[in-house]
Amino acid sequence: MKENLNETWLSSHFKLSEFLNVGKYPDNKPTLQDVANMTYGCIMLLEPARQVVGPIIINSGFRCEAVNRRVGGVRNSQHLVGQAADIRPLNPQQFQSLVDFLKSWEYTDQLLTGPGWLHVSWNPFRPPRRQIRIGYYK
């Protein structure tokens, strides 16, 4: 893994550092498979969504087990394997457009919305479950 994570691009607009938050969680280190999973998510979901709504902010991406426990994540979270991100559009007026796009996008595995942000997951190894729960997080 590169020393300077800011230089590692997963796709045209998303950096590995956006998924890791090593400033807050220095022990949050992915495996190469986790990075491959995040790259898949960037290319198959986040880049197409960005074309529709503009810039997207990643609130939470990959989480090692220790970080997942600290933030109260579920034990089987897809964040643990680089297959999920909690995101929001840079422009809050684009939130509903982002939800609508991901609801209809064929590669969305899971979409759970919260107030002003959403959890989206993907899985490069099986067909998407298409679990959509609007207002899941209150």
C-alpha positions, 0 to 999 in steps of 0.5 A: 500500500502506498505511503501517501494514500492521497495519491491512490485513485480508485477511479476518475473522481474518487481517492482511496483516502476518501474511503479510509479516513486515516486522519481520524482512524490511522489503523484503518488499513484495507487489504488488496481485495478490499481496495479492489472491491472499493474500485468496483464500487467507484467504477460501477456505482459512484462514478455513474451517480456522479455523472447525474448529481455532480460531486459526491462526498464519502462520509464513511467507506472502508472500515476495519473491524476496530473502526466498525466497532467504534462507529457502531457498525453491524458485525456483517457490514459490507464496509468491512470488505470495501463493498459499502459507502455512506455518501451524500451529494455535495449539493444538498438539492441533489439528494433526491436525484441521487436516491432516485438514480441509485434506486434504479441503478442495476448495480445497487446492492443495498440502498438505505437512506438517512437524513441527508445521507445514504448508505449504498453497497455493491458486491462484485461477486454476486447479483445485487440483492436490490434492498431499498429502504427509504427512511431506514435511518431516522 
